[in-house]
């Protein structure tokens, strides 16, 4: 079964556009459409409050 599909794909004449569409679709199926959109929408999150404490409460990760 696997060899039959591979043989059909290798024997099929494709344009460059068809090949890129096939490869792109394969990546979407392999990695998942949700992960693809998450990668596109990845934005570096910044701190909501720019003022930071240098000493005392709030100066460390957990405020201790």
TATA-V607984 format. One record per residue. N is the residue number from 1. RES is the residue in one small letter. SS is DSSP state (@ for helix, = for strand, . for the rest). PSI is psi as a letter, one per 40 degrees, with the letter a starting at -180 (none if undefined). NEAR is the number of other C-alpha atoms within 12 Angstrom. Layout:
N;RES;SS;PSI;NEAR
N;RES;SS;PSI;NEAR
This chain:
1;x;.;d;7
2;x;@;d;8
3;x;@;d;10
4;x;@;d;10
5;x;@;d;11
6;x;@;d;11
7;x;@;d;12
8;x;@;d;13
9;x;@;d;16
10;x;@;d;12
11;x;@;e;11
12;x;.;h;12
13;x;.;h;12
14;x;.;i;15
15;x;.;i;10
16;x;@;d;10
17;x;@;d;11
18;x;@;d;14
19;x;@;d;16
20;x;@;d;13
21;x;@;d;14
22;x;@;d;16
23;x;@;d;16
24;x;@;d;17
25;x;@;d;16
26;x;@;d;14
27;x;@;d;15
28;x;@;d;17
29;x;@;d;14
30;x;@;d;13
31;x;@;e;15
32;x;.;h;15
33;x;@;d;16
34;x;@;d;14
35;x;@;d;15
36;x;@;d;17
37;x;@;d;13
38;x;@;d;12
39;x;@;d;14
40;x;@;d;11
41;x;.;e;11
42;x;.;h;11
43;x;.;h;9
44;x;.;h;8
45;x;.;h;8
46;x;.;i;7
47;x;.;h;8
48;x;.;d;7
49;x;.;h;9
50;x;.;d;7
51;x;.;h;9
52;x;.;i;15
53;x;.;h;14
54;x;.;d;11
55;x;.;i;10
56;x;.;a;12
57;x;.;h;12
58;x;.;e;14
59;x;.;e;13
60;x;.;i;12
61;x;.;d;11
62;x;.;e;8
63;x;.;e;12
64;x;.;none;10
